Each structure stands twice: as structure tokens, then as C-alpha cells.
Amino acid sequence: MNTPALADTHATVLAANEASEHRPLIITLFAVFVVATLVITVWAGRQTKSAADFYAGGRQFTGFQNGLAVSGDYMSAASFLGIAGAIALFGYDGFLYSIGFLVAWLVALLLVAEPLRNSGRYTMGDVLAFRMRQRPVRTAAGTSTIVVSIFYLLAQMAGAGVLVSLLLGITSDGGKVAIVALVGVLMIVYVTIGGMKGTTWVQMVKAVLLIAGALLLTFLVLLKFDFNISDLLGAAAEKSGKGTPFLEPGLKYGATATSKLDFISLGIALVLGTAGLPHILIRFYTVPTAKAARKSVNWAIGIIGAFYLMTIALGFGAAALISPKEITDSNPAGNTAAPLLALHLGGLDSNWGAILLATISAVAFATILAVVAGLTLASSSSFAHDIYANVIKRGKASEKEEVRAARWATVFIGIVSIALGALARDLNVAGLVALAFAVAASANLPTILYSLFWKRFTTQGALWSIYGGLTTAVVLVLFSPVVSGNEKTSMFKGVDFHWFPLENPGLISIPVGFLLGWLGTLLSKEEPDKEKYAQLEVRSLTGTGAH
């Protein structure tokens, strides 16, 4: 009767032993990557001389290079570790994350990429301030950018803690805090020394490594099943213990009316959130022309699309080769499914298994570092350019002062992220990522779209939209099952103060953001500057007068 449970326990112990026996190899691979990326950062830092270099990499990157960097910035720990785990545990419903993340790029391509590149210089605040009152709008844009970035940072740091703790066998609280601190220190170094140039090169290297790692695992999974996808899916359904329902919609979303609404809410946040994520938006400024911005998004869609197709093999491969108990014993959220899959494909008792485990884990760690650097750069740039230079200094700061402020902001944001990341090391990562996407879609996207495409839009509309969307999203998440009320997945266990039934606030907070932007504009006594809008329209659509 207990044979399957004993087998699961044995496999988990073997996995832990593999990691402990080959710890020197794992640490060496991690160290090689960290040293290599630091060398790239120092090299790029020597070429960073102006504000344009620090914020936008001197606008010297080609469409392909920027597309590769955008892919590196976008494919985060949630993409690599989270989606593989979600598919391994929930089958078809887990793959819905891949679809949402990919479709989101169409919104970014069609609505945001080219107009944003033409209209701004370094940050989202540039676009909003072009035709509105500078100081209040830049303060709001900076606040929103920093809030989204910090919540996204917490998710990456929590992911780093889970991953490195598993591999190095660290179980103590002090050890986990040390891991979070290490990631924080590295990200401060990347951004303060390398700026956008260093960060972009790190993201490009990481994207190549991640695609190569995913390709290798996909090939090995398909080889295991003689390249017969039907056999792979059949084995996954059988091993999951759920049978055919594993391959059909409804295992995670669809059992109740609330879970169906949750799925719609999550889908809206994923699809619309990408076009409002600050660290993605600033990537459009690193290319010399609008055509290159468009081309970079096309490349990103191709690269990201290929990766998300491979998540089918990663997730269903993990489900077919590893029992659900072994995955959840290692990490309840399934975040270690991809590294465990690498170990099983290489062989539990073999050197190849250890090498594959170490390689894939190093790639996952690289993924986290690159995304963390991009997020930190987005928030420090927004503080320095929007809040320090244009609000505090009223546009009278020199480029040197601005870049110095950005570097100090990086240190401050890094310290805050280390402190919050240490507190969040055991919290639900998915909840933090969902919050970042929901805030971006609720506060940033409505304001950007109204600014670019609505002639009557006013400063009051922008402020209502940003602060209203931001507050609604944060409040609903604080009082949702993500934070309390669910003993298995809530951030705070043993307490229940939730009254909002959905795990993702997007269904409510995104319409609220759009509605408040519209209402604030209608109730505003301010006369919109039609001449400025005409200039913005020409610039956003043609690139004439763009920086």
C-alpha cells in the first residue's frame, strides 16, 4: 500500500543527495556565471559616460540585440521555474500562463512599442509629462514604477532563495537571508557600474543560456518518449494520478464560479500587464529608431514564443517523469520542477544528472539576476529622472547629478529589496508576481494609452488613473486569499482577514484604472493643450522630433 509514497521519499532523498555530493560543481558553475557577468558589467561601465548611456545604453543596440535583451528581461523566474511547476502540477491549466504571457506581447507591439519609443526619452513619465503638468504627473509615474518594480523584485528574490536553498542544502533562516542579500548586492553592482549597457549585455547572455537550457531539456524529454508527444502527454496524465482531466481545462480553474472568475482576472492582468511593466517599457528607449523598436518586439515575440512552446515539454516532461509528491515535497508551489526534471533526465545516481541539475540551476539563477538588474534600473531611473531631476530639482539638474542620483537610488532600492526580500523569503511568489502585473495593468497602461490616443486627457485624469488603479490593486490583494485565509498558499498562515474572494485583482482594478482616468478627465476644469497633443500625435506616429 505504501510503495508509491516510499518511492517518492526515496527519489526526494536521492535528489537531495545528488545536490549535496556535487555541491562543489554546482557552486563552481554559479561562480563562473557571476564572474563572467561581472566582467561584462565592468566592460560596459567603462563605456557609460552620459545620462543617455546610463538610462538607454546610448541608444546603440540593434533590433535583434534589443529583442534578445527584452526576452532576457521578460523570461523571469516566474516563466522558467513557475510555469514548468504549474504545468507539472495542473496540466492544461498550468499552460494557460504561457499563453497569457505570450499573447501579452501582441498588445505591447500593436499599442505601445513604437509610440512610446518616439514620445519619450528614458522613462514612462516622459510620455505623460509631454502634454501635462510635469511635477504631479512625474511624481505619480515614479511612484507607480517603484511600487511595481519592488513587488516584482520580491518575487525574483524569493525565487532565488528557493532555488539556491534547494541546491546548497541551506535550511537555516540566516542562510536564506544571506542568499537574498547576495542577490541584492550583485544587482546593485550590475546597475551602478554597468547602467543600461551592462544590464542589456547580461540580459542578452542570459537569454541565450535560458533558450539553450530549455532546448536541451526539451530534446532530452522528447528523446525519452521517442519524439512521440502523444506518449509524453499520456505518461504525464497517468503519473499525475488525475488521468484524462490532467489534459483538459478545469483542474485548477473551473471547479467553482469563483475559480472561473479568478482565471478571467489572471488572464486580463497577464495580457494587459506586460504593456505597462516599467522594466519592459524602458527597453524601447535603447534602440536608435522606431523601426528598430518594432523589430525588437518582433524578435522578442519569436524568441519568447519558442521558449513558451518548450514549456510544454518541460512541464509535461516533469509530470511524466516525477511524481507530484516529489515535486511538492521539494517546493509546495512546484518551483523546483525544472531542476528536478534535469536531475531525472541525467540520471538520479549519475554524474550527468548532477551536471545537468547544476547547469539548469545556474541558468535559472542567471535568469533571476538579469531580471532583478532590469527591475532595479527601471525604478532607479524613474526616481532619478522623474522625481529627482524634474520634481525636486525642477529640471535644473545636470546629467552628472542625475546619473549620481540614479546610482544612489539603486543602492537604496537594493537595500529596501534585500530587507523586504528577507521577510518575503517564505511567502507565495505567485501572489507577488500577480500583484506586479495587476498594478502595471491598472495604473500604468490606462494612463499611457489615454496620453497617446485621447486628445481630451488631462493631468487630473492621469493622477486619478495612476493613484486610483495603484490603490485599488494593492488594497484588493491585501484583502485577498493570496495574503490570508488559505492555510496552504497564503502569505500569512493562521490568520484570516480576507474579504475579496479572487486571488488576482485585475478583473476589478484594471477597469477601475480606465474608469477613473476617464472620470477624472471629464470632471477636470483644466483645458487640454491641443497643440501639445498634436505634436505628441505626430511624434508618436512618425518619430519626427523624437530623441
HELIX and SHEET records of a PDB file:
HELIX    1   1 THR A    3  GLU A   21  1                                  19    
HELIX    2   2 ARG A   23  GLY A   45  1                                  23    
HELIX    3   3 ALA A   51  ALA A   56  1                                   6    
HELIX    4   4 GLY A   57  ARG A   59  5                                   3    
HELIX    5   5 GLY A   63  TYR A   74  1                                  12    
HELIX    6   6 ALA A   77  ALA A   77  1                                   1    
HELIX    7   7 ALA A   78  GLY A   82  3                                   5    
HELIX    8   8 ILE A   83  PHE A   90  1                                   8    
HELIX    9   9 TYR A   92  VAL A  107  1                                  16    
HELIX   10  10 ALA A  108  VAL A  112  3                                   5    
HELIX   11  11 ALA A  113  SER A  119  1                                   7    
HELIX   12  12 MET A  124  ALA A  129  1                                   6    
HELIX   13  13 GLN A  134  LEU A  168  1                                  35    
HELIX   14  14 ASP A  173  LYS A  224  1                                  52    
HELIX   15  15 ILE A  229  SER A  240  1                                  12    
HELIX   16  16 THR A  244  LEU A  247  5                                   4    
HELIX   17  17 ALA A  257  GLY A  273  1                                  17    
HELIX   18  18 THR A  274  GLY A  276  5                                   3    
HELIX   19  19 PRO A  278  LEU A  281  1                                   4    
HELIX   20  20 ILE A  282  THR A  286  5                                   5    
HELIX   21  21 ALA A  290  LEU A  321  1                                  32    
HELIX   22  22 PRO A  324  SER A  330  1                                   7    
HELIX   23  23 ALA A  337  GLY A  346  1                                  10    
HELIX   24  24 ASN A  351  SER A  381  1                                  31    
HELIX   25  25 SER A  382  ILE A  392  3                                  11    
HELIX   26  26 GLU A  399  LEU A  423  1                                  25    
HELIX   27  27 VAL A  429  VAL A  439  1                                  11    
HELIX   28  28 ALA A  440  ASN A  444  3                                   5    
HELIX   29  29 LEU A  445  PHE A  453  1                                   9    
HELIX   30  30 THR A  459  LEU A  478  1                                  20    
HELIX   31  31 GLY A  506  LEU A  522  1                                  17    
HELIX   32  32 LYS A  530  THR A  542  1                                  13    
END                                                                             
